[in-house]
């Protein structure tokens, strides 16, 4: 079973930046599209960004376009989410998962990692 480990979260002021990392326990992760998702208190988990296995295609939730950037290093089996110009509404626990494609960001693995908490203060 694939294990996903998210890291890099923290507490930042509005306008600040964070870089999240998602590491997987299996090399097959590098051959799959990967997405970042987030869940705020009392809300459903939502899609944030996705990247194709090659890194050549990316998609973003409208509200993060121009502020967030997803990338990957397949040699390290790791996917990143660079978050700039953070807003209080970005506060959530952030998770990663393999997805069907960048166009259809449906999570593939039933089990999720622990996530990483991002808190943006105003």
Secondary structure as GFF3:
##gff-version 3
##sequence-region A 1 122
A	DSSP	beta_strand	4	7	.	.	.	ID=ss1
A	DSSP	beta_strand	10	13	.	.	.	ID=ss2
A	DSSP	beta_strand	18	24	.	.	.	ID=ss3
A	DSSP	three_ten_helix	27	31	.	.	.	ID=ss4
A	DSSP	beta_strand	33	39	.	.	.	ID=ss5
A	DSSP	beta_strand	46	51	.	.	.	ID=ss6
A	DSSP	beta_strand	58	60	.	.	.	ID=ss7
A	DSSP	three_ten_helix	62	64	.	.	.	ID=ss8
A	DSSP	beta_strand	68	73	.	.	.	ID=ss9
A	DSSP	beta_strand	78	83	.	.	.	ID=ss10
A	DSSP	three_ten_helix	88	90	.	.	.	ID=ss11
A	DSSP	beta_strand	92	99	.	.	.	ID=ss12
A	DSSP	beta_strand	116	121	.	.	.	ID=ss13
###
